[in-house]
Amino acid sequence: MKSLGSTLFILGVLAFGLNYMNAVPKVLAWIYEWGEDTAMWIKAGIMCSGALLWLTDNFLEKPAETEIEQEEE
């Protein structure tokens, strides 16, 4: 999930940045059919969901590592 989250986050950041240079990623070209405002919300949603996936996986992974360390001692 960490790699999916980071990929979505990077895709969202690139979509925001490339939009200002009038270069839309082909993966996200379909969202502009609904207009600029809707495309902006979709890009923000992609970026936030990617960050949420990455953070969630990061927090869920930490306790498992500490449990393994405690069992080894």
Contact map, one row per residue, 1 for C-alpha under 8 A:
1111100000000000000000000000000000000000000000000000110010000000000000000
1111110000000000000000000000000000000000000000000000111011000000000000000
1111111000000000000000000000000000000000000000000000010000000000000000000
1111111100000000000000000000000000000000000000000100110000000000000000000
1111111110000000000000000000000000000000000000001111110000000000000000000
0111111111000000000000000000000000000000000000000110010000000000000000000
0011111111100000000000000000000000000000000000000100000000000000000000000
0001111111110000000000000000000000000000000001101110000000000000000000000
0000111111111000000000000000000000000000000001111110000000000000000000000
0000011111111100000000000000000000000000000000100000000000000000000000000
0000001111111110000000000000000000000000000001100000000000000000000000000
0000000111111111000000000000000000000000001101100000000000000000000000000
0000000011111111100000000000000000000000000000100000000000000000000000000
0000000001111111110000000000000000000000000000000000000000000000000000000
0000000000111111111000011001000000000000001000000000000000000000000000000
0000000000011111111100000000000000000001001000000000000000000000000000000
0000000000001111111110000000000000000000000000000000000000000000000000000
0000000000000111111111111000000000000000000000000000000000000000000000000
0000000000000011111111110000000000000000000000000000000000000000000000000
0000000000000001111111100000000000000000000000000000000000000000000000000
0000000000000000111111100000000000000000000000000000000000000000000000000
0000000000000000011111110000000000000000000000000000000000000000000000000
0000000000000000011111111000000000000000000000000000000000000000000000000
0000000000000010011001111101100000000000000000000000000000000000000000000
0000000000000010010000111111100000000000000000000000000000000000000000000
0000000000000000000000011111100000000000000000000000000000000000000000000
0000000000000000000000001111110000000000000000000000000000000000000000000
0000000000000010000000011111111100000000000000000000000000000000000000000
0000000000000000000000011111111110000000000000000000000000000000000000000
0000000000000000000000000011111110000000000000000000000000000000000000000
0000000000000000000000000001111111100110010000000000000000000000000000000
0000000000000000000000000001111111110110000000000000000000000000000000000
0000000000000000000000000000111111100000000000000000000000000000000000000
0000000000000000000000000000001111110110000000000000000000000000000000000
0000000000000000000000000000001111111110000000000000000000000000000000000
0000000000000000000000000000000101111111000000000000000000000000000000000
0000000000000000000000000000000000111111100000000000000000000000000000000
0000000000000000000000000000001101111111110000000000000000000000000000000
0000000000000000000000000000001101111111111000000000000000000000000000000
0000000000000001000000000000000000011111111100000000000000000000000000000
0000000000000000000000000000000000001111111110000000000000000000000000000
0000000000000000000000000000001000000111111111000000000000000000000000000
0000000000010011000000000000000000000011111111100000000000000000000000000
0000000000010000000000000000000000000001111111110000000000000000000000000
0000000000000000000000000000000000000000111111111000000000000000000000000
0000000110110000000000000000000000000000011111111100000000000000000000000
0000000111111000000000000000000000000000001111111110000000000000000000000
0000000010000000000000000000000000000000000111111111000000000000000000000
0000100110000000000000000000000000000000000011111111100000000000000000000
0001111110000000000000000000000000000000000001111111110000000000000000000
0000110110000000000000000000000000000000000000111111111000000000000000000
0000100000000000000000000000000000000000000000011111111100000000000000000
1101100000000000000000000000000000000000000000001111111110000000000000000
1111110000000000000000000000000000000000000000000111111111000000000000000
0100000000000000000000000000000000000000000000000011111111100000000000000
0000000000000000000000000000000000000000000000000001111111110000000000000
1100000000000000000000000000000000000000000000000000111111111000000000000
0100000000000000000000000000000000000000000000000000011111111100000000000
0000000000000000000000000000000000000000000000000000001111111110000000000
0000000000000000000000000000000000000000000000000000000111111111000000000
0000000000000000000000000000000000000000000000000000000011111111100000000
0000000000000000000000000000000000000000000000000000000001111111110000000
0000000000000000000000000000000000000000000000000000000000111111111000000
0000000000000000000000000000000000000000000000000000000000011111111100000
0000000000000000000000000000000000000000000000000000000000001111111110000
0000000000000000000000000000000000000000000000000000000000000111111111000
0000000000000000000000000000000000000000000000000000000000000011111111100
0000000000000000000000000000000000000000000000000000000000000001111111110
0000000000000000000000000000000000000000000000000000000000000000111111111
0000000000000000000000000000000000000000000000000000000000000000011111111
0000000000000000000000000000000000000000000000000000000000000000001111111
0000000000000000000000000000000000000000000000000000000000000000000111111
0000000000000000000000000000000000000000000000000000000000000000000011111
